Amino acid sequence: MKKFIKYFLIAALLALVVIQFIRPDKNNQGYETVMAFENETKPSVQVALILKENCYDCHSNQTKYPWYAEVAPISFWLDGHIEHGKGHFNVSAWESYSIKKKDHKLEEVIEMVKEGEMPLDSYTWVHGQLEENDKDLLLQWATVARLQYKDQLKVSSN
């Protein structure tokens, strides 16, 4: 049994070393990928900073990677989170969304922030929780930003 454990540990260590050479692609196409979103939804400077520090890492094409993102298997775990987040809401794809989808995505932002589901716990463990004031600012901004889409939807339905 001791031999089995020894060989298992050696194999696991070898696998851990080998996996370090396999890297997921980085998600960092630059700040301009969020410009259309910010130009259209007009966040204040403070809200834009909150979005940048708490949302864009997983919900845009401009992730700021921490040092531990270079260590597998954490790199794969982070990549999965980013792909999942962008699958639900990607501000870098904002221009491709329909008016109805833009309204719905902002509605989801409001719902997720109110219910404390965003940012994820796994994100806040390292980056910290959103302050109540920041949550309030985000909710106010998203509510106001939605008005333009609601108006456009009313006009198009008439």
N, C-alpha and C positions, 0 to 999 in steps of 0.2 A: 504494500500500500504506500509506503514511504517513497518508493521509486516512482510510482504513478503520480503522486503529488509533485515530486521534483520535476518530472518530465512535463507535467501539465503547466507548472509555473514557468519553466523555460520556454515552452511553446507560447504561452500567453505573453511573456515579455518580448519574444521575437515578433509575434504578431503586432504588438503595440509599437515596436520600432518600425516595422515595415509599413504600417498604416500611416505613419507620419509623412511618408512620401506621396501619399494620395491626398489631393487637396480638392475641395469643391471650388467652383469658380467664385470669384469675389463679386459682390453686388455693389459696385461703387462707380456709377457712370457720371457722377458729378451733380452739383447743386442745380444746374439749369434744368434738371429733370423735374423739379418741383415748381418751377417758375409759373407755368400755366395755371397750376392749382392755386398758388398764392395770389397771382394776378386776378383770378376770377373770384376767389372767395374772400379776398382782402382781409387777412388776419392782421391785427395790430402787431407792432414790433414784439410786444410781450408774448402774444399768442403764437407768432411765428417761431419765437425762441422755444416755447413749450413744445410745439410740434417737432421742431428740429431735435430737441434733446430727448423727447419721449416717444415719438411716433415714427419718424422717418427711417430709423434703423431697420424696421420690419415692414413698413408700409410705403416704401419708395425704392428707387434705384440708387440710393446714396447711403449705404450703410457705413457707419464708422465702426470699425472692428476693434475690440479690445485685444490686449496682448494674448489672452488665453484662447482667442479664436484661431490661433496658429497650432493649437495642440489637438490632435485627433484623440478620441472621437468627439470632443467638444465641438470641433469645427463642423462636423456633420450634423450635430444636434442644432447648432446655430443656423446652419444653412437650411435645415428643415423648418425652423421657426420663421425664417425670413420668407421662404417660398410660400409657406402657409399664410403668413400675414399679407403678402402681396396678392395672394389668390383671393383673399377676402376684400382687400381695399388697397389699391396701389395709386398713390397720388401722382406718380410719374406717368400713369396712363389716363389721367383725368380728362385730357382732350378727347380721348376715344369713347368716353362714357356718354350715354344719352342723357338728356335733361332728367328723365325719370330716374335713371340710375344714379345720377349725381345727387338728386334729392334723397333717394333711398340711402345712399352711402353716408350722407351727413346725418340722416335720421339714425342710422346704426351707430355713428360716432356718439351721438347724444345718449342713446340707450346704453352703450357699453361703458361710457364714462360714468353715467348716473349709477349704474349697477355695480361699479367697481371692477368690471371685467377687463378693462383696459387701463393702463398697461397690464400685461400678464404678470402674475406673481413671480415667475421665473426671471422676468426682466427687472422687477423692482427689488429682488434680492440683492442685486449688484448695484443698480442705478438709483434705488430709493423710490419711495411712494410719491405720487403727485400730491402737492399741497392742496388743501381745500380751496384756497383762493385760485390756484391754477385750474382746478376742475371747474370752478364757477366761470372763469374767463373762457375756457374752452366751450362750455355749454352755451354761454351767451353768444360767442362768435358763431358757433355752428347753427344756432337757432336763427340768427340774423342772416347768415349766408344761405340758409335754406329758403328764405323768403323769395329770393329772385327766381328760384326754380319752381316754387309753388305758383308764383305769378305766371311764369312761362307755361306751366302745365295747364293753368286755367285758360289762358289765351288760346292755346292749341286745341283744347277740348271744345271751345265754342265754335 
